[in-house]
Amino acid sequence: MGSSERKNERRKAAESLRKQQAAEARRRKIVFGVAIGAAVVLIGGLLVVGILMNREPEYEVAEPTAAVTDTYGVQIGDGPVEVDLFIDFICPACNQFESTYAADIQGWIDDGSVTVNYHPIAILDRMSSGTEYSSRAAAASVCAADTGPQEFLDYTLALYENQPAENSTGLTDDELIAIGTDVGLGSDWQSCVEDEAYRGWVQEGTQWATGDGGVTGTPTAKVNGEIVDNAEFADQVQAAIDAG
């Protein structure tokens, strides 16, 4: 496939992502509107963000042994262009974003063009019927990062392949562990998940993201510190690479 054909395919995928995100936003607005009314939603949303920003972590905050940033990102690669991706594992648009751009991201990492900081956060715990799936899955992914960067990427992709529906109970811890075992993660990783070693780190990272990080939803992508339109993500990264 030539470069122009790849660009056309990427543009189509990006447009599909834009439409999915718009549809998801409309769906959530309808659900919230029917449930409690637009005015209550606004107040409730502000309260949720306030709680995320101000509450103390409920879990001990342990620093991962993996390469991480001081903004709670799992660092992959060592290129000059810095990309930050804020993701929630129950977020359908995050799944679509990953499937749209995974090949591009892997290529940029492999050729040394970018450093990608993955921020697994938990802003959608309310969408898993009280089981806090977003927090549990995010913490399990950080455990995978301790094993290695490729293991983190493999586990991330596997979580998306097995993504539960919003408003379900999510996957159980046993199911999260089974997915990790299937991608080759071992007993040390399993112990990390069972001990909930990084629940506090994820919680603190979510507070930072929704506060100083300026994140209001997932997926959020930044290129060299600036939030970019998800549908233009690949073009923005490539422009930063070309600019040197």
N, C-alpha and C positions, 0 to 999 in steps of 0.2 A: 504494500500500500504506500503510495507516494505521500509527501508531506501535505499537499493540498487536500488529499482525501482524508488523511488523519485529522486535519484541522476541521474539515466539514463534519466528520463523525463526532469530534469533541464538541463542536458548536451545537450539534443536535442533542447530544447528551446534556450539555449545559442548559439548553432551553427546556429539556424535559425536567431537569432539576428545578429550574425556576418555577415551572408550572406546578410541580409537586409541592414545593414550599408554599406557593400561593394557595393551593387547594387545602393544604394542611392548616394554614393560618385561618382560612375561612371556616374549616370544619371546627376548629377549636373555638372560634368566636361564636359559632352557632350553639355548640354544646354548652359553653359557659353562659350564653345569653338565655337559653332555655332554663338552665338550672337555677341561676341566682340573679340574673339581670345585669345589664351593662354597668350600672353604677357600682354595684357590689363587687363586680369583677375588678374594676379599676382599683378600688380600695384594697381588695384582697391581694391583687398582684403587687401593690406597693408594700403591703405587709409581708408577703413572702420574700420579696427582695430584701426588705429591711431585716428580716430574721436571718436570711442567708449571710448578710453582710455583718451582722452584729452579734449573733449568738456565739457562745464559746463552744469549741469542739466537744462532742460527747465522747470521743475516743482519744486515746493517747496519740500524739502526732509523732510517728516514727519516720525518719529520713530514709528513703529507699537507697539501696546500695547501687542501683543503676545510675547512669548519668542523667541527672535531672537539672532543671533550671531553678532559679530562685523564685520563679513565677509558677511553679508546680507543673512543669512540662517534662515529659519523658523525651529525652534528646536522642534523635536518630540522625546520623550523618554528621559531616563536619564542613559543609560548604559555606561560602561567604554570604549567600542570601538566606535570611532567616524567615522561616515559615512557622506560624503558630496555628494549630488546629484545635479548637475547643469542641469536644464531642460528648454525647450522652448515648449510652449503648441501647436505650430503648427508643431513641429518636429515629423515625423512619427516614427523615431527610438526611440524617447523618449517614445512614446506610446507603442512600442514593448517591450522596457526595463521594463516599469511599469507592463505590463501584464505578462512578464516572471518572475519578481522577487517580485511582490507585496505581495504574500503570505509569502515568506521568510522574507521580510522586516517587515511585520506585526508581524510575529512570534518572530523575534529578539527584536522588541520593547516591545511586550507583556511580554516576559520572562526577560526583563531588561538587555539584553546583549549589546544593542547598543543605541547610541544617533544618530538620523538621522537629518541632517541639509539639508532641501530642499532649493535650490537656484533657484527660478523662475526668469529666465533672458530673455532678449529679443534681441537675436542676429539674429533673422530671421524676423524682422519687414518688411524687403524688400520683403518677400514672401507672403505678404497679400495685394498686389495691393494698397498700400498707406494708408490702414486703421490702421496700427500699431497694428494688432491683438495680436501679441506676448506680447507687452507692456500692452495692455488693459487686456488680460486674466491673465497675471502674477499679475498685481495690484489687480484684483478681487480676486485672490487666497489668497493674503496677507490679504485682508479684511476678508476673511473667517477664516484665522488663528487667527484674533482678537477674533472671536467667540469661538474658541477652536481648539485643535490639531486634534481631530477626524473630526471636520467640515472641516478643511483644507484638510485632506486626502479624505474625501467624495467628496468634490468639485473638487479636483484634478482628481480623478477617473472619475467623471462625465464629466469633460472637455475632457478627453481622449476619453470617449465613444462617445462624440459629436464632435470629432476633425474635423475641416474643412481641405480641401485639400490645399496643398501648391499652391501658385499662384492664389488662390481664394481671395475674399475680407474678408475671415474669418467670424466669427460670429459678429452680431451687439451687442451693449451694452444691448439692450432689450433681446436678446437671452442669453447673459451671465447671466443676472439677472433671466431669466426664469429658467435656469439650476440650479441656486442657490436656488431659491424658491422650486424647485422640491426636493432638498435634505434637505430642512428644514431650510434654512437660512432666517433670518427675516429682518425687516425694517431697523435696524441699519446697517446691512451688505449692504443692497441695497443703503442706503444713502452714505456709504463709497465708493461704486462702482461709483455711479453717480457723486460724488465729485472728483473722480480720486485721492483719498487721498494718494495713494502709488505709483503713476506713477513716482515721483521723486526718491523714495527709490529704485524702480526696475531699473530705469535708472542708478542710482549711483552704484547699485549692479552689473549691467551688465558691467559697466566700470571697476569695481574692478576685476570681474571674468576674463575679457579678458586682464587684465593687470597683477597685482600681483598674481591673482589666477591661471594663466597659462592655462586658458580654451581656446581652439581653436575651439570647436564644442560641440554639444549636442547630446546625453547625455554624460556628463563626470561624472565619479564616483571617489571619493577618499576614501581611507580607512586609518584612522589615518594620514591624511594629504598627502598621496601619491596617485597619479593617478594610477588606475588599468585598465586593459583590461576589457571592458564591458562584454565580453563573459566569463570571469573568475571571475566576481564580487562576486557571491555567495561563491565560493571556497575561495576567498581572505578574505571575511568577516568572514567566519567560521574559517579559519586559525588564524585570529586575535583573535577571541573569545577563541579558544582552547589554544592559547598561554598565555591567562590570562592577 
